Amino acid sequence: MSNKIKDLEEIAEIITIAIARERSSARYYREATRKALTGSAMKMFSILEMQEMGHEEKLRAQLQEIEDEIKLEKLKENQI
């Protein structure tokens, strides 16, 4: 296996961990929204939850790109 594939797989693993953390943060803010005592606090926590969900979505897109690149590199490697 090439170093490039190993590097890409390491990046994919890191992104996977980041996705889990973003999901955990979104759950945290969702729960904080439920517990908030004021409308402004609820709004702030809701916004933070939506931001975390947006981060997760971007990371998932990046992960898909990396996984596609890994597949391509493995195909190239097998043709040589």
mmCIF file of the N, C-alpha and C atoms, coordinates in Angstrom:
data_MODEL
# 
_entry.id   MODEL 
# 
loop_
_atom_site.group_PDB 
_atom_site.id 
_atom_site.type_symbol 
_atom_site.label_atom_id 
_atom_site.label_alt_id 
_atom_site.label_comp_id 
_atom_site.label_asym_id 
_atom_site.label_entity_id 
_atom_site.label_seq_id 
_atom_site.pdbx_PDB_ins_code 
_atom_site.Cartn_x 
_atom_site.Cartn_y 
_atom_site.Cartn_z 
_atom_site.occupancy 
_atom_site.B_iso_or_equiv 
_atom_site.pdbx_formal_charge 
_atom_site.auth_seq_id 
_atom_site.auth_comp_id 
_atom_site.auth_asym_id 
_atom_site.auth_atom_id 
_atom_site.pdbx_PDB_model_num 
ATOM 1   N N  . MET A 1 1  ? 0.850   -1.178 0.000   1.00 0.00 ? 1  MET A N  1 
ATOM 2   C CA . MET A 1 1  ? 0.000   0.000  0.000   1.00 0.00 ? 1  MET A CA 1 
ATOM 3   C C  . MET A 1 1  ? 0.897   1.243  0.000   1.00 0.00 ? 1  MET A C  1 
ATOM 4   N N  . SER A 1 2  ? 0.542   2.198  -0.824  1.00 0.00 ? 2  SER A N  1 
ATOM 5   C CA . SER A 1 2  ? 1.353   3.406  -0.958  1.00 0.00 ? 2  SER A CA 1 
ATOM 6   C C  . SER A 1 2  ? 1.201   4.318  0.262   1.00 0.00 ? 2  SER A C  1 
ATOM 7   N N  . ASN A 1 3  ? 2.179   5.187  0.395   1.00 0.00 ? 3  ASN A N  1 
ATOM 8   C CA . ASN A 1 3  ? 2.117   6.177  1.476   1.00 0.00 ? 3  ASN A CA 1 
ATOM 9   C C  . ASN A 1 3  ? 0.934   7.113  1.293   1.00 0.00 ? 3  ASN A C  1 
ATOM 10  N N  . LYS A 1 4  ? 0.611   7.419  0.029   1.00 0.00 ? 4  LYS A N  1 
ATOM 11  C CA . LYS A 1 4  ? -0.516  8.310  -0.237  1.00 0.00 ? 4  LYS A CA 1 
ATOM 12  C C  . LYS A 1 4  ? -1.808  7.698  0.288   1.00 0.00 ? 4  LYS A C  1 
ATOM 13  N N  . ILE A 1 5  ? -2.014  6.407  0.051   1.00 0.00 ? 5  ILE A N  1 
ATOM 14  C CA . ILE A 1 5  ? -3.225  5.736  0.540   1.00 0.00 ? 5  ILE A CA 1 
ATOM 15  C C  . ILE A 1 5  ? -3.243  5.734  2.063   1.00 0.00 ? 5  ILE A C  1 
ATOM 16  N N  . LYS A 1 6  ? -2.101  5.439  2.669   1.00 0.00 ? 6  LYS A N  1 
ATOM 17  C CA . LYS A 1 6  ? -2.032  5.453  4.133   1.00 0.00 ? 6  LYS A CA 1 
ATOM 18  C C  . LYS A 1 6  ? -2.374  6.831  4.692   1.00 0.00 ? 6  LYS A C  1 
ATOM 19  N N  . ASP A 1 7  ? -1.822  7.864  4.055   1.00 0.00 ? 7  ASP A N  1 
ATOM 20  C CA . ASP A 1 7  ? -2.114  9.233  4.499   1.00 0.00 ? 7  ASP A CA 1 
ATOM 21  C C  . ASP A 1 7  ? -3.599  9.552  4.358   1.00 0.00 ? 7  ASP A C  1 
ATOM 22  N N  . LEU A 1 8  ? -4.180  9.179  3.220   1.00 0.00 ? 8  LEU A N  1 
ATOM 23  C CA . LEU A 1 8  ? -5.605  9.431  2.993   1.00 0.00 ? 8  LEU A CA 1 
ATOM 24  C C  . LEU A 1 8  ? -6.466  8.680  4.008   1.00 0.00 ? 8  LEU A C  1 
ATOM 25  N N  . GLU A 1 9  ? -6.092  7.447  4.313   1.00 0.00 ? 9  GLU A N  1 
ATOM 26  C CA . GLU A 1 9  ? -6.850  6.671  5.301   1.00 0.00 ? 9  GLU A CA 1 
ATOM 27  C C  . GLU A 1 9  ? -6.748  7.287  6.690   1.00 0.00 ? 9  GLU A C  1 
ATOM 28  N N  . GLU A 1 10 ? -5.586  7.840  7.006   1.00 0.00 ? 10 GLU A N  1 
ATOM 29  C CA . GLU A 1 10 ? -5.427  8.522  8.298   1.00 0.00 ? 10 GLU A CA 1 
ATOM 30  C C  . GLU A 1 10 ? -6.308  9.771  8.353   1.00 0.00 ? 10 GLU A C  1 
ATOM 31  N N  . ILE A 1 11 ? -6.338  10.519 7.265   1.00 0.00 ? 11 ILE A N  1 
ATOM 32  C CA . ILE A 1 11 ? -7.198  11.705 7.196   1.00 0.00 ? 11 ILE A CA 1 
ATOM 33  C C  . ILE A 1 11 ? -8.658  11.300 7.346   1.00 0.00 ? 11 ILE A C  1 
ATOM 34  N N  . ALA A 1 12 ? -9.061  10.219 6.680   1.00 0.00 ? 12 ALA A N  1 
ATOM 35  C CA . ALA A 1 12 ? -10.446 9.741  6.776   1.00 0.00 ? 12 ALA A CA 1 
ATOM 36  C C  . ALA A 1 12 ? -10.787 9.370  8.219   1.00 0.00 ? 12 ALA A C  1 
ATOM 37  N N  . GLU A 1 13 ? -9.849  8.751  8.902   1.00 0.00 ? 13 GLU A N  1 
ATOM 38  C CA . GLU A 1 13 ? -10.082 8.381  10.300  1.00 0.00 ? 13 GLU A CA 1 
ATOM 39  C C  . GLU A 1 13 ? -10.255 9.620  11.180  1.00 0.00 ? 13 GLU A C  1 
ATOM 40  N N  . ILE A 1 14 ? -9.428  10.617 10.948  1.00 0.00 ? 14 ILE A N  1 
ATOM 41  C CA . ILE A 1 14 ? -9.521  11.861 11.726  1.00 0.00 ? 14 ILE A CA 1 
ATOM 42  C C  . ILE A 1 14 ? -10.851 12.555 11.459  1.00 0.00 ? 14 ILE A C  1 
ATOM 43  N N  . ILE A 1 15 ? -11.258 12.597 10.204  1.00 0.00 ? 15 ILE A N  1 
ATOM 44  C CA . ILE A 1 15 ? -12.538 13.227 9.863   1.00 0.00 ? 15 ILE A CA 1 
ATOM 45  C C  . ILE A 1 15 ? -13.691 12.467 10.505  1.00 0.00 ? 15 ILE A C  1 
ATOM 46  N N  . THR A 1 16 ? -13.606 11.141 10.533  1.00 0.00 ? 16 THR A N  1 
ATOM 47  C CA . THR A 1 16 ? -14.645 10.326 11.166  1.00 0.00 ? 16 THR A CA 1 
ATOM 48  C C  . THR A 1 16 ? -14.775 10.669 12.650  1.00 0.00 ? 16 THR A C  1 
ATOM 49  N N  . ILE A 1 17 ? -13.645 10.853 13.310  1.00 0.00 ? 17 ILE A N  1 
ATOM 50  C CA . ILE A 1 17 ? -13.656 11.248 14.722  1.00 0.00 ? 17 ILE A CA 1 
ATOM 51  C C  . ILE A 1 17 ? -14.272 12.639 14.878  1.00 0.00 ? 17 ILE A C  1 
ATOM 52  N N  . ALA A 1 18 ? -13.901 13.542 13.980  1.00 0.00 ? 18 ALA A N  1 
ATOM 53  C CA . ALA A 1 18 ? -14.441 14.910 14.034  1.00 0.00 ? 18 ALA A CA 1 
ATOM 54  C C  . ALA A 1 18 ? -15.956 14.910 13.838  1.00 0.00 ? 18 ALA A C  1 
ATOM 55  N N  . ILE A 1 19 ? -16.448 14.049 12.944  1.00 0.00 ? 19 ILE A N  1 
ATOM 56  C CA . ILE A 1 19 ? -17.896 13.946 12.722  1.00 0.00 ? 19 ILE A CA 1 
ATOM 57  C C  . ILE A 1 19 ? -18.594 13.528 14.008  1.00 0.00 ? 19 ILE A C  1 
ATOM 58  N N  . ALA A 1 20 ? -18.035 12.551 14.691  1.00 0.00 ? 20 ALA A N  1 
ATOM 59  C CA . ALA A 1 20 ? -18.631 12.091 15.947  1.00 0.00 ? 20 ALA A CA 1 
ATOM 60  C C  . ALA A 1 20 ? -18.649 13.211 16.983  1.00 0.00 ? 20 ALA A C  1 
ATOM 61  N N  . ARG A 1 21 ? -17.607 13.994 17.021  1.00 0.00 ? 21 ARG A N  1 
ATOM 62  C CA . ARG A 1 21 ? -17.544 15.108 17.984  1.00 0.00 ? 21 ARG A CA 1 
ATOM 63  C C  . ARG A 1 21 ? -18.556 16.203 17.640  1.00 0.00 ? 21 ARG A C  1 
ATOM 64  N N  . GLU A 1 22 ? -18.708 16.477 16.360  1.00 0.00 ? 22 GLU A N  1 
ATOM 65  C CA . GLU A 1 22 ? -19.704 17.469 15.946  1.00 0.00 ? 22 GLU A CA 1 
ATOM 66  C C  . GLU A 1 22 ? -21.107 16.993 16.310  1.00 0.00 ? 22 GLU A C  1 
ATOM 67  N N  . ARG A 1 23 ? -21.365 15.715 16.090  1.00 0.00 ? 23 ARG A N  1 
ATOM 68  C CA . ARG A 1 23 ? -22.678 15.145 16.425  1.00 0.00 ? 23 ARG A CA 1 
ATOM 69  C C  . ARG A 1 23 ? -22.918 15.240 17.930  1.00 0.00 ? 23 ARG A C  1 
ATOM 70  N N  . SER A 1 24 ? -21.890 14.948 18.718  1.00 0.00 ? 24 SER A N  1 
ATOM 71  C CA . SER A 1 24 ? -22.001 15.030 20.175  1.00 0.00 ? 24 SER A CA 1 
ATOM 72  C C  . SER A 1 24 ? -22.261 16.475 20.613  1.00 0.00 ? 24 SER A C  1 
ATOM 73  N N  . SER A 1 25 ? -21.572 17.410 20.002  1.00 0.00 ? 25 SER A N  1 
ATOM 74  C CA . SER A 1 25 ? -21.785 18.820 20.335  1.00 0.00 ? 25 SER A CA 1 
ATOM 75  C C  . SER A 1 25 ? -23.204 19.262 19.988  1.00 0.00 ? 25 SER A C  1 
ATOM 76  N N  . ALA A 1 26 ? -23.697 18.807 18.845  1.00 0.00 ? 26 ALA A N  1 
ATOM 77  C CA . ALA A 1 26 ? -25.071 19.159 18.449  1.00 0.00 ? 26 ALA A CA 1 
ATOM 78  C C  . ALA A 1 26 ? -26.066 18.622 19.470  1.00 0.00 ? 26 ALA A C  1 
ATOM 79  N N  . ARG A 1 27 ? -25.850 17.387 19.938  1.00 0.00 ? 27 ARG A N  1 
ATOM 80  C CA . ARG A 1 27 ? -26.746 16.823 20.968  1.00 0.00 ? 27 ARG A CA 1 
ATOM 81  C C  . ARG A 1 27 ? -26.670 17.645 22.253  1.00 0.00 ? 27 ARG A C  1 
ATOM 82  N N  . TYR A 1 28 ? -25.470 18.057 22.615  1.00 0.00 ? 28 TYR A N  1 
ATOM 83  C CA . TYR A 1 28 ? -25.292 18.872 23.812  1.00 0.00 ? 28 TYR A CA 1 
ATOM 84  C C  . TYR A 1 28 ? -26.106 20.159 23.710  1.00 0.00 ? 28 TYR A C  1 
ATOM 85  N N  . TYR A 1 29 ? -25.988 20.843 22.584  1.00 0.00 ? 29 TYR A N  1 
ATOM 86  C CA . TYR A 1 29 ? -26.717 22.106 22.411  1.00 0.00 ? 29 TYR A CA 1 
ATOM 87  C C  . TYR A 1 29 ? -28.220 21.877 22.302  1.00 0.00 ? 29 TYR A C  1 
ATOM 88  N N  . ARG A 1 30 ? -28.619 20.752 21.730  1.00 0.00 ? 30 ARG A N  1 
ATOM 89  C CA . ARG A 1 30 ? -30.059 20.428 21.668  1.00 0.00 ? 30 ARG A CA 1 
ATOM 90  C C  . ARG A 1 30 ? -30.603 20.275 23.085  1.00 0.00 ? 30 ARG A C  1 
ATOM 91  N N  . GLU A 1 31 ? -29.868 19.578 23.922  1.00 0.00 ? 31 GLU A N  1 
ATOM 92  C CA . GLU A 1 31 ? -30.294 19.395 25.316  1.00 0.00 ? 31 GLU A CA 1 
ATOM 93  C C  . GLU A 1 31 ? -30.272 20.735 26.065  1.00 0.00 ? 31 GLU A C  1 
ATOM 94  N N  . ALA A 1 32 ? -29.259 21.564 25.805  1.00 0.00 ? 32 ALA A N  1 
ATOM 95  C CA . ALA A 1 32 ? -29.183 22.877 26.445  1.00 0.00 ? 32 ALA A CA 1 
ATOM 96  C C  . ALA A 1 32 ? -30.370 23.741 26.030  1.00 0.00 ? 32 ALA A C  1 
ATOM 97  N N  . THR A 1 33 ? -30.796 23.602 24.775  1.00 0.00 ? 33 THR A N  1 
ATOM 98  C CA . THR A 1 33 ? -31.971 24.349 24.306  1.00 0.00 ? 33 THR A CA 1 
ATOM 99  C C  . THR A 1 33 ? -33.194 23.954 25.119  1.00 0.00 ? 33 THR A C  1 
ATOM 100 N N  . ARG A 1 34 ? -33.348 22.656 25.352  1.00 0.00 ? 34 ARG A N  1 
ATOM 101 C CA . ARG A 1 34 ? -34.503 22.173 26.138  1.00 0.00 ? 34 ARG A CA 1 
ATOM 102 C C  . ARG A 1 34 ? -34.471 22.669 27.583  1.00 0.00 ? 34 ARG A C  1 
ATOM 103 N N  . LYS A 1 35 ? -33.268 22.822 28.126  1.00 0.00 ? 35 LYS A N  1 
ATOM 104 C CA . LYS A 1 35 ? -33.135 23.215 29.526  1.00 0.00 ? 35 LYS A CA 1 
ATOM 105 C C  . LYS A 1 35 ? -33.077 24.725 29.729  1.00 0.00 ? 35 LYS A C  1 
ATOM 106 N N  . ALA A 1 36 ? -32.913 25.455 28.655  1.00 0.00 ? 36 ALA A N  1 
ATOM 107 C CA . ALA A 1 36 ? -32.756 26.914 28.764  1.00 0.00 ? 36 ALA A CA 1 
ATOM 108 C C  . ALA A 1 36 ? -33.991 27.541 29.414  1.00 0.00 ? 36 ALA A C  1 
ATOM 109 N N  . LEU A 1 37 ? -33.743 28.565 30.176  1.00 0.00 ? 37 LEU A N  1 
ATOM 110 C CA . LEU A 1 37 ? -34.811 29.223 30.917  1.00 0.00 ? 37 LEU A CA 1 
ATOM 111 C C  . LEU A 1 37 ? -35.341 30.471 30.231  1.00 0.00 ? 37 LEU A C  1 
ATOM 112 N N  . THR A 1 38 ? -34.590 30.983 29.283  1.00 0.00 ? 38 THR A N  1 
ATOM 113 C CA . THR A 1 38 ? -35.038 32.196 28.603  1.00 0.00 ? 38 THR A CA 1 
ATOM 114 C C  . THR A 1 38 ? -35.086 31.964 27.092  1.00 0.00 ? 38 THR A C  1 
ATOM 115 N N  . GLY A 1 39 ? -35.869 32.759 26.439  1.00 0.00 ? 39 GLY A N  1 
ATOM 116 C CA . GLY A 1 39 ? -35.977 32.664 24.990  1.00 0.00 ? 39 GLY A CA 1 
ATOM 117 C C  . GLY A 1 39 ? -34.665 32.952 24.291  1.00 0.00 ? 39 GLY A C  1 
ATOM 118 N N  . SER A 1 40 ? -33.916 33.916 24.810  1.00 0.00 ? 40 SER A N  1 
ATOM 119 C CA . SER A 1 40 ? -32.640 34.257 24.164  1.00 0.00 ? 40 SER A CA 1 
ATOM 120 C C  . SER A 1 40 ? -31.633 33.115 24.318  1.00 0.00 ? 40 SER A C  1 
ATOM 121 N N  . ALA A 1 41 ? -31.634 32.457 25.453  1.00 0.00 ? 41 ALA A N  1 
ATOM 122 C CA . ALA A 1 41 ? -30.743 31.310 25.645  1.00 0.00 ? 41 ALA A CA 1 
ATOM 123 C C  . ALA A 1 41 ? -31.150 30.159 24.717  1.00 0.00 ? 41 ALA A C  1 
ATOM 124 N N  . MET A 1 42 ? -32.454 29.932 24.619  1.00 0.00 ? 42 MET A N  1 
ATOM 125 C CA . MET A 1 42 ? -32.942 28.883 23.724  1.00 0.00 ? 42 MET A CA 1 
ATOM 126 C C  . MET A 1 42 ? -32.502 29.162 22.288  1.00 0.00 ? 42 MET A C  1 
ATOM 127 N N  . LYS A 1 43 ? -32.640 30.411 21.871  1.00 0.00 ? 43 LYS A N  1 
ATOM 128 C CA . LYS A 1 43 ? -32.272 30.787 20.504  1.00 0.00 ? 43 LYS A CA 1 
ATOM 129 C C  . LYS A 1 43 ? -30.774 30.585 20.279  1.00 0.00 ? 43 LYS A C  1 
ATOM 130 N N  . MET A 1 44 ? -29.954 31.005 21.236  1.00 0.00 ? 44 MET A N  1 
ATOM 131 C CA . MET A 1 44 ? -28.512 30.874 21.104  1.00 0.00 ? 44 MET A CA 1 
ATOM 132 C C  . MET A 1 44 ? -28.103 29.402 20.988  1.00 0.00 ? 44 MET A C  1 
ATOM 133 N N  . PHE A 1 45 ? -28.634 28.561 21.878  1.00 0.00 ? 45 PHE A N  1 
ATOM 134 C CA . PHE A 1 45 ? -28.288 27.137 21.838  1.00 0.00 ? 45 PHE A CA 1 
ATOM 135 C C  . PHE A 1 45 ? -28.793 26.473 20.562  1.00 0.00 ? 45 PHE A C  1 
ATOM 136 N N  . SER A 1 46 ? -29.934 26.900 20.096  1.00 0.00 ? 46 SER A N  1 
ATOM 137 C CA . SER A 1 46 ? -30.470 26.356 18.851  1.00 0.00 ? 46 SER A CA 1 
ATOM 138 C C  . SER A 1 46 ? -29.572 26.716 17.668  1.00 0.00 ? 46 SER A C  1 
ATOM 139 N N  . ILE A 1 47 ? -29.092 27.946 17.652  1.00 0.00 ? 47 ILE A N  1 
ATOM 140 C CA . ILE A 1 47 ? -28.176 28.386 16.593  1.00 0.00 ? 47 ILE A CA 1 
ATOM 141 C C  . ILE A 1 47 ? -26.883 27.580 16.651  1.00 0.00 ? 47 ILE A C  1 
ATOM 142 N N  . LEU A 1 48 ? -26.369 27.383 17.851  1.00 0.00 ? 48 LEU A N  1 
ATOM 143 C CA . LEU A 1 48 ? -25.136 26.604 18.008  1.00 0.00 ? 48 LEU A CA 1 
ATOM 144 C C  . LEU A 1 48 ? -25.336 25.162 17.536  1.00 0.00 ? 48 LEU A C  1 
ATOM 145 N N  . GLU A 1 49 ? -26.490 24.583 17.839  1.00 0.00 ? 49 GLU A N  1 
ATOM 146 C CA . GLU A 1 49 ? -26.790 23.227 17.368  1.00 0.00 ? 49 GLU A CA 1 
ATOM 147 C C  . GLU A 1 49 ? -26.791 23.185 15.845  1.00 0.00 ? 49 GLU A C  1 
ATOM 148 N N  . MET A 1 50 ? -27.423 24.151 15.220  1.00 0.00 ? 50 MET A N  1 
ATOM 149 C CA . MET A 1 50 ? -27.479 24.185 13.756  1.00 0.00 ? 50 MET A CA 1 
ATOM 150 C C  . MET A 1 50 ? -26.080 24.352 13.156  1.00 0.00 ? 50 MET A C  1 
ATOM 151 N N  . GLN A 1 51 ? -25.239 25.138 13.809  1.00 0.00 ? 51 GLN A N  1 
ATOM 152 C CA . GLN A 1 51 ? -23.862 25.305 13.320  1.00 0.00 ? 51 GLN A CA 1 
ATOM 153 C C  . GLN A 1 51 ? -23.108 23.973 13.380  1.00 0.00 ? 51 GLN A C  1 
ATOM 154 N N  . GLU A 1 52 ? -23.265 23.264 14.489  1.00 0.00 ? 52 GLU A N  1 
ATOM 155 C CA . GLU A 1 52 ? -22.595 21.970 14.622  1.00 0.00 ? 52 GLU A CA 1 
ATOM 156 C C  . GLU A 1 52 ? -23.084 20.991 13.550  1.00 0.00 ? 52 GLU A C  1 
ATOM 157 N N  . MET A 1 53 ? -24.365 21.026 13.271  1.00 0.00 ? 53 MET A N  1 
ATOM 158 C CA . MET A 1 53 ? -24.919 20.154 12.237  1.00 0.00 ? 53 MET A CA 1 
ATOM 159 C C  . MET A 1 53 ? -24.350 20.534 10.861  1.00 0.00 ? 53 MET A C  1 
ATOM 160 N N  . GLY A 1 54 ? -24.155 21.815 10.638  1.00 0.00 ? 54 GLY A N  1 
ATOM 161 C CA . GLY A 1 54 ? -23.540 22.263 9.388   1.00 0.00 ? 54 GLY A CA 1 
ATOM 162 C C  . GLY A 1 54 ? -22.095 21.811 9.273   1.00 0.00 ? 54 GLY A C  1 
ATOM 163 N N  . HIS A 1 55 ? -21.377 21.853 10.396  1.00 0.00 ? 55 HIS A N  1 
ATOM 164 C CA . HIS A 1 55 ? -19.998 21.367 10.399  1.00 0.00 ? 55 HIS A CA 1 
ATOM 165 C C  . HIS A 1 55 ? -19.966 19.880 10.046  1.00 0.00 ? 55 HIS A C  1 
ATOM 166 N N  . GLU A 1 56 ? -20.880 19.125 10.650  1.00 0.00 ? 56 GLU A N  1 
ATOM 167 C CA . GLU A 1 56 ? -20.940 17.688 10.377  1.00 0.00 ? 56 GLU A CA 1 
ATOM 168 C C  . GLU A 1 56 ? -21.202 17.433 8.893   1.00 0.00 ? 56 GLU A C  1 
ATOM 169 N N  . GLU A 1 57 ? -22.109 18.184 8.326   1.00 0.00 ? 57 GLU A N  1 
ATOM 170 C CA . GLU A 1 57 ? -22.436 18.007 6.908   1.00 0.00 ? 57 GLU A CA 1 
ATOM 171 C C  . GLU A 1 57 ? -21.208 18.267 6.026   1.00 0.00 ? 57 GLU A C  1 
ATOM 172 N N  . LYS A 1 58 ? -20.469 19.325 6.332   1.00 0.00 ? 58 LYS A N  1 
ATOM 173 C CA . LYS A 1 58 ? -19.260 19.641 5.561   1.00 0.00 ? 58 LYS A CA 1 
ATOM 174 C C  . LYS A 1 58 ? -18.205 18.544 5.725   1.00 0.00 ? 58 LYS A C  1 
ATOM 175 N N  . LEU A 1 59 ? -18.060 18.053 6.938   1.00 0.00 ? 59 LEU A N  1 
ATOM 176 C CA . LEU A 1 59 ? -17.095 16.985 7.176   1.00 0.00 ? 59 LEU A CA 1 
ATOM 177 C C  . LEU A 1 59 ? -17.487 15.707 6.435   1.00 0.00 ? 59 LEU A C  1 
ATOM 178 N N  . ARG A 1 60 ? -18.778 15.399 6.404   1.00 0.00 ? 60 ARG A N  1 
ATOM 179 C CA . ARG A 1 60 ? -19.239 14.211 5.663   1.00 0.00 ? 60 ARG A CA 1 
ATOM 180 C C  . ARG A 1 60 ? -18.925 14.338 4.173   1.00 0.00 ? 60 ARG A C  1 
ATOM 181 N N  . ALA A 1 61 ? -19.074 15.528 3.626   1.00 0.00 ? 61 ALA A N  1 
ATOM 182 C CA . ALA A 1 61 ? -18.741 15.745 2.218   1.00 0.00 ? 61 ALA A CA 1 
ATOM 183 C C  . ALA A 1 61 ? -17.237 15.556 1.991   1.00 0.00 ? 61 ALA A C  1 
ATOM 184 N N  . GLN A 1 62 ? -16.427 16.080 2.901   1.00 0.00 ? 62 GLN A N  1 
ATOM 185 C CA . GLN A 1 62 ? -14.980 15.912 2.792   1.00 0.00 ? 62 GLN A CA 1 
ATOM 186 C C  . GLN A 1 62 ? -14.594 14.437 2.914   1.00 0.00 ? 62 GLN A C  1 
ATOM 187 N N  . LEU A 1 63 ? -15.247 13.738 3.831   1.00 0.00 ? 63 LEU A N  1 
ATOM 188 C CA . LEU A 1 63 ? -14.964 12.321 4.010   1.00 0.00 ? 63 LEU A CA 1 
ATOM 189 C C  . LEU A 1 63 ? -15.283 11.556 2.735   1.00 0.00 ? 63 LEU A C  1 
ATOM 190 N N  . GLN A 1 64 ? -16.394 11.874 2.107   1.00 0.00 ? 64 GLN A N  1 
ATOM 191 C CA . GLN A 1 64 ? -16.760 11.194 0.862   1.00 0.00 ? 64 GLN A CA 1 
ATOM 192 C C  . GLN A 1 64 ? -15.706 11.428 -0.215  1.00 0.00 ? 64 GLN A C  1 
ATOM 193 N N  . GLU A 1 65 ? -15.208 12.647 -0.298  1.00 0.00 ? 65 GLU A N  1 
ATOM 194 C CA . GLU A 1 65 ? -14.160 12.956 -1.273  1.00 0.00 ? 65 GLU A CA 1 
ATOM 195 C C  . GLU A 1 65 ? -12.903 12.143 -1.001  1.00 0.00 ? 65 GLU A C  1 
ATOM 196 N N  . ILE A 1 66 ? -12.518 12.055 0.250   1.00 0.00 ? 66 ILE A N  1 
ATOM 197 C CA . ILE A 1 66 ? -11.326 11.298 0.634   1.00 0.00 ? 66 ILE A CA 1 
ATOM 198 C C  . ILE A 1 66 ? -11.525 9.818  0.319   1.00 0.00 ? 66 ILE A C  1 
ATOM 199 N N  . GLU A 1 67 ? -12.685 9.277  0.663   1.00 0.00 ? 67 GLU A N  1 
ATOM 200 C CA . GLU A 1 67 ? -12.958 7.864  0.388   1.00 0.00 ? 67 GLU A CA 1 
ATOM 201 C C  . GLU A 1 67 ? -12.933 7.575  -1.109  1.00 0.00 ? 67 GLU A C  1 
ATOM 202 N N  . ASP A 1 68 ? -13.454 8.492  -1.899  1.00 0.00 ? 68 ASP A N  1 
ATOM 203 C CA . ASP A 1 68 ? -13.405 8.330  -3.358  1.00 0.00 ? 68 ASP A CA 1 
ATOM 204 C C  . ASP A 1 68 ? -11.963 8.343  -3.859  1.00 0.00 ? 68 ASP A C  1 
ATOM 205 N N  . GLU A 1 69 ? -11.168 9.232  -3.291  1.00 0.00 ? 69 GLU A N  1 
ATOM 206 C CA . GLU A 1 69 ? -9.760  9.319  -3.682  1.00 0.00 ? 69 GLU A CA 1 
ATOM 207 C C  . GLU A 1 69 ? -9.003  8.047  -3.295  1.00 0.00 ? 69 GLU A C  1 
ATOM 208 N N  . ILE A 1 70 ? -9.320  7.491  -2.133  1.00 0.00 ? 70 ILE A N  1 
ATOM 209 C CA . ILE A 1 70 ? -8.692  6.241  -1.708  1.00 0.00 ? 70 ILE A CA 1 
ATOM 210 C C  . ILE A 1 70 ? -9.019  5.131  -2.707  1.00 0.00 ? 70 ILE A C  1 
ATOM 211 N N  . LYS A 1 71 ? -10.274 5.026  -3.096  1.00 0.00 ? 71 LYS A N  1 
ATOM 212 C CA . LYS A 1 71 ? -10.678 3.999  -4.070  1.00 0.00 ? 71 LYS A CA 1 
ATOM 213 C C  . LYS A 1 71 ? -9.924  4.169  -5.377  1.00 0.00 ? 71 LYS A C  1 
ATOM 214 N N  . LEU A 1 72 ? -9.814  5.410  -5.840  1.00 0.00 ? 72 LEU A N  1 
ATOM 215 C CA . LEU A 1 72 ? -9.115  5.689  -7.078  1.00 0.00 ? 72 LEU A CA 1 
ATOM 216 C C  . LEU A 1 72 ? -7.642  5.302  -6.986  1.00 0.00 ? 72 LEU A C  1 
ATOM 217 N N  . GLU A 1 73 ? -7.012  5.667  -5.877  1.00 0.00 ? 73 GLU A N  1 
ATOM 218 C CA . GLU A 1 73 ? -5.605  5.333  -5.675  1.00 0.00 ? 73 GLU A CA 1 
ATOM 219 C C  . GLU A 1 73 ? -5.402  3.815  -5.617  1.00 0.00 ? 73 GLU A C  1 
ATOM 220 N N  . LYS A 1 74 ? -6.313  3.113  -4.991  1.00 0.00 ? 74 LYS A N  1 
ATOM 221 C CA . LYS A 1 74 ? -6.192  1.652  -4.917  1.00 0.00 ? 74 LYS A CA 1 
ATOM 222 C C  . LYS A 1 74 ? -6.355  1.028  -6.295  1.00 0.00 ? 74 LYS A C  1 
ATOM 223 N N  . LEU A 1 75 ? -7.250  1.575  -7.108  1.00 0.00 ? 75 LEU A N  1 
ATOM 224 C CA . LEU A 1 75 ? -7.403  1.098  -8.475  1.00 0.00 ? 75 LEU A CA 1 
ATOM 225 C C  . LEU A 1 75 ? -6.124  1.325  -9.275  1.00 0.00 ? 75 LEU A C  1 
ATOM 226 N N  . LYS A 1 76 ? -5.565  2.505  -9.154  1.00 0.00 ? 76 LYS A N  1 
ATOM 227 C CA . LYS A 1 76 ? -4.306  2.823  -9.836  1.00 0.00 ? 76 LYS A CA 1 
ATOM 228 C C  . LYS A 1 76 ? -3.193  1.868  -9.411  1.00 0.00 ? 76 LYS A C  1 
ATOM 229 N N  . GLU A 1 77 ? -3.140  1.609  -8.120  1.00 0.00 ? 77 GLU A N  1 
ATOM 230 C CA . GLU A 1 77 ? -2.099  0.745  -7.564  1.00 0.00 ? 77 GLU A CA 1 
ATOM 231 C C  . GLU A 1 77 ? -2.209  -0.674 -8.116  1.00 0.00 ? 77 GLU A C  1 
ATOM 232 N N  . ASN A 1 78 ? -3.433  -1.144 -8.294  1.00 0.00 ? 78 ASN A N  1 
ATOM 233 C CA . ASN A 1 78 ? -3.644  -2.502 -8.786  1.00 0.00 ? 78 ASN A CA 1 
ATOM 234 C C  . ASN A 1 78 ? -3.391  -2.629 -10.284 1.00 0.00 ? 78 ASN A C  1 
ATOM 235 N N  . GLN A 1 79 ? -3.400  -1.521 -11.001 1.00 0.00 ? 79 GLN A N  1 
ATOM 236 C CA . GLN A 1 79 ? -3.162  -1.549 -12.445 1.00 0.00 ? 79 GLN A CA 1 
ATOM 237 C C  . GLN A 1 79 ? -1.691  -1.546 -12.794 1.00 0.00 ? 79 GLN A C  1 
ATOM 238 N N  . ILE A 1 80 ? -0.879  -1.153 -11.835 1.00 0.00 ? 80 ILE A N  1 
ATOM 239 C CA . ILE A 1 80 ? 0.561   -1.051 -12.099 1.00 0.00 ? 80 ILE A CA 1 
ATOM 240 C C  . ILE A 1 80 ? 1.232   -2.390 -11.942 1.00 0.00 ? 80 ILE A C  1 
# 
